[in-house]
Structures are given as C-alpha cells and as structure tokens.
Amino acid sequence: MSTKPSEYQFMLEALATNTNGLLHEIGIANATIMGHSMGGMLAGRYALMFPAETNRLVMVDPLGLENCIRNYQQSTYYSGTWEDSYDVWVYMLLSIYEGPLGDRFAWNMAATTDMVFTQPIIYELPNLKMESLLVVGDKDNTAIGKAWAPEAVKPLLGHYEILGKQVSAPIPGCTLVEFPELGHSPQIQDPESFHTVLLNWLP
C-alpha cells in the first residue's frame, strides 16, 4: 500500500519504471500488462518503455484518449445505471476522503491529474510492438477537465464510442472490443461479459 508521499512528483515514466523494478524483484521477466482508467494510461506507457518485457497489453477505458461521487460514478462509470453492489466503490472513496489520509489523498489526486494532462501517450501508441486489447464502454464519458471546459466544448469531450475506434485504428495488432451499453468500468458493471472477452483474447 502506498504511503502517498506528498513530495513525490508523479510521472508515468517513473511509475512504469517502479512497476518494472517490482516485477524484476519478484522474478517476473515478461508479463501481460493490464490497466484500467489512469492505470490503462500507465499500462500503455509501460508497454512503450519496456516492449521486450511486455507479452501483451490490455487497456480498459484508459484515460488520456482525449452525493457528487455517486452521481459522477453513475453517469460516467455505469452509463447512468446503478446497482446496490456499486455502493462499495462510493464508500471506499468516502472513507479515504474522510479518513486520516484524506488531505494527502486529495493532494495526490491533484498531482496525478496534472500527470494525465501533461504526459500524453496517445500519439505514441502506434509505436506499440506487441498485441494489444483496447476495451471501452461506449457510454463512458470520462474527460479529465470537462467540468472546467467552456460550455460549448463540454459536449465534444469524452465520447469513447468514437475515441475507441480512432485510437485503436493506427495501433498495429490492436483488438478493439466495445461494450455499447456500459460505461467507464465494464469489469464492475458486467464482469461476466468482461471476463469472457478478456480470457478469450488471452493465449
């Protein structure tokens, strides 16, 4: 578990290097690298930095393709739907914000948001050498900074039903799987379908 150091400068390259070092430490030389949301962006950076050690790459609704917590998650993660089982993720965030590490967590969230803005990977994804899987929920409307965008721009942001096709097309060996009715977290919203897609794609 991270101690969430407030003085740490979050960089995708550093996080990828840390991950690679951890894998080496536990004796793993090659791996399928998988990440969701900001983790999907990090997985892409890892694969670009360590292609010889990345067997395959899976990015699930990655960032960087372009109560208020519940409302945000409902509209973004779960395409406007809500199940009682999703409450655990709301309570998780609430417990962090209200807990003893709340201020540090908020600071880290700001630092990692800056990382998403300033360290894009989208233009480098066509350089990927391994087979990759891009999974998107077409109802995902995640767009970092959308809340601060001009009103005329907001409707243009976060269209994963378009972004998935645009991003995957120039990537050699990339398989795009779209879930038309799902949002930002297909692995939570419909785990059975998500696992079927993932396990059928893996060798």
C-alpha positions in Angstrom: 0.0 0.0 0.0 1.4 3.4 -1.0 2.2 5.9 1.7 1.0 8.6 -0.7 4.1 10.8 -0.3 3.1 14.4 -0.8 6.5 15.3 -2.1 6.5 12.7 -4.9 6.4 14.0 -8.4 4.0 11.7 -10.3 5.3 10.8 -13.7 4.1 7.9 -15.9 7.7 7.1 -16.8 8.6 6.8 -13.1 5.6 4.8 -12.2 6.3 2.4 -15.1 9.9 2.1 -14.0 8.8 1.3 -10.5 6.4 -1.3 -11.8 9.2 -2.9 -13.9 11.5 -2.9 -10.9 8.8 -4.6 -8.8 8.3 -7.3 -11.4 12.1 -7.9 -11.6 12.3 -8.1 -7.8 9.7 -10.9 -7.7 11.3 -12.7 -10.6 8.9 -11.9 -13.4 10.7 -11.1 -16.7 7.8 -11.0 -19.0 4.1 -10.2 -18.3 0.8 -9.3 -19.8 0.3 -5.7 -18.6 -3.3 -4.6 -17.9 -4.7 -1.4 -16.5 -8.0 0.5 -16.1 -8.6 4.2 -16.3 -5.4 6.0 -15.2 -3.9 2.5 -14.9 -4.7 1.9 -18.6 -2.7 5.0 -19.5 0.1 3.8 -17.3 0.0 0.3 -18.8 0.4 1.9 -22.3 3.4 3.9 -21.1 4.9 0.7 -19.5 4.5 -1.2 -22.8 6.1 1.6 -24.8 9.1 1.8 -22.4 9.5 -2.0 -21.9 8.3 -3.7 -25.1 10.7 -6.7 -24.7 9.2 -7.4 -21.3 5.5 -6.9 -22.3 3.9 -10.0 -23.7 0.6 -8.4 -24.3 -1.1 -5.2 -23.3 -4.7 -4.7 -22.1 -6.1 -1.1 -21.7 -9.6 -0.8 -20.2 -11.2 2.6 -20.7 -7.8 4.3 -20.4 -7.6 8.0 -19.6 -5.7 10.3 -22.0 -7.7 9.4 -25.1 -8.8 12.7 -25.1 -23.5 12.6 -3.3 -21.3 14.0 -6.0 -19.1 10.9 -6.0 -22.1 8.6 -6.7 -23.6 11.0 -9.3 -20.2 11.2 -11.1 -19.7 7.4 -10.9 -23.3 6.7 -12.0 -23.1 9.0 -15.1 -19.5 8.1 -16.0 -18.7 4.6 -14.8 -22.0 2.8 -15.1 -23.7 4.7 -18.1 -26.5 6.1 -15.9 -27.4 2.9 -14.2 -26.9 1.9 -10.5 -26.8 -1.3 -8.6 -26.5 -1.7 -4.9 -23.3 -3.6 -5.4 -21.7 -0.4 -6.8 -22.0 1.3 -3.4 -18.8 -0.3 -2.1 -16.8 1.9 -4.5 -18.5 5.0 -3.3 -17.9 4.1 0.3 -14.3 3.3 -0.5 -13.7 6.9 -1.8 -15.7 8.5 1.0 -13.7 6.6 3.6 -10.5 7.8 2.1 -11.6 11.4 1.8 -13.0 11.5 5.4 -10.1 9.4 6.8 -6.8 10.5 8.3 -5.1 10.4 4.8 -7.9 12.5 3.2 -5.8 15.6 2.7 -2.9 13.6 1.3 -5.1 11.7 -1.0 -6.6 14.9 -2.4 -3.1 16.3 -3.0 -2.1 13.1 -4.8 -5.3 13.2 -6.9 -4.4 16.7 -8.0 -0.8 15.6 -8.8 -1.9 12.6 -10.8 -4.5 14.7 -12.7 -1.6 17.0 -13.7 0.2 13.9 -14.9 -2.7 13.0 -17.2 -2.8 16.5 -18.6 0.9 16.9 -19.2 2.2 13.4 -20.1 0.1 12.2 -23.1 0.7 8.8 -24.6 -1.9 8.8 -27.3 0.5 9.9 -30.1 3.0 7.2 -29.2 0.5 4.3 -29.1 1.1 3.4 -32.9 4.6 2.5 -31.8 3.4 -0.5 -29.7 5.0 -3.7 -30.9 3.0 -6.3 -29.0 -0.6 -7.5 -29.4 -2.9 -5.2 -27.5 -6.5 -5.2 -26.4 -8.5 -1.9 -26.0 -11.7 -2.4 -24.1 -14.1 0.5 -23.9 -17.6 1.1 -22.6 -19.3 3.2 -25.3 -21.3 5.1 -22.7 -18.0 6.1 -21.0 -17.9 9.9 -20.9 -14.7 10.4 -18.9 -12.8 13.5 -19.8 -10.4 15.0 -17.3 -11.1 18.7 -17.0 -14.5 18.5 -18.6 -16.0 20.3 -15.5 -13.9 23.3 -16.3 -14.2 23.3 -20.0 -16.2 26.1 -21.8 -19.9 25.2 -22.2 -19.5 24.9 -26.0 -16.7 22.4 -25.6 -18.1 20.1 -22.9 -20.5 18.2 -25.3 -17.5 17.3 -27.5 -15.5 15.6 -24.8 -15.4 12.1 -23.5 -17.0 10.2 -26.4 -15.4 6.7 -26.0 -17.7 5.3 -28.7 -15.7 7.5 -31.1 -12.3 7.6 -29.3 -12.0 3.8 -29.1 -12.1 3.5 -32.9 -9.9 6.5 -33.5 -7.2 5.3 -31.1 -7.2 1.6 -32.0 -7.1 2.0 -35.8 -3.4 3.1 -36.1 -2.1 0.6 -33.5 -0.6 -2.5 -35.1 -2.1 -5.7 -33.7 -4.7 -3.9 -31.6 -8.1 -5.6 -31.0 -10.9 -3.2 -30.1 -13.8 -4.5 -28.0 -16.7 -2.2 -27.3 -19.5 -2.6 -24.8 -22.3 -0.5 -26.3 -24.3 -0.2 -23.1 -21.5 0.1 -20.5 -19.6 3.0 -19.0 -16.1 3.5 -17.6 -16.0 0.3 -15.5 -17.2 -2.6 -17.6 -15.3 -5.0 -15.3 -17.6 -4.0 -12.5 -20.8 -3.3 -14.4 -20.8 -6.6 -16.3 -18.0 -8.7 -15.0 -19.1 -11.9 -16.8 -19.0 -10.4 -20.2 -15.8 -8.6 -19.5 -14.1 -11.7 -18.2 -15.3 -13.7 -21.3 -13.8 -11.1 -23.6 -10.5 -10.9 -21.7 -10.0 -14.6 -21.2 -10.9 -15.4 -24.8 -8.3 -12.9 -26.0 -5.5 -14.0 -23.8 -3.5 -17.0 -25.1 
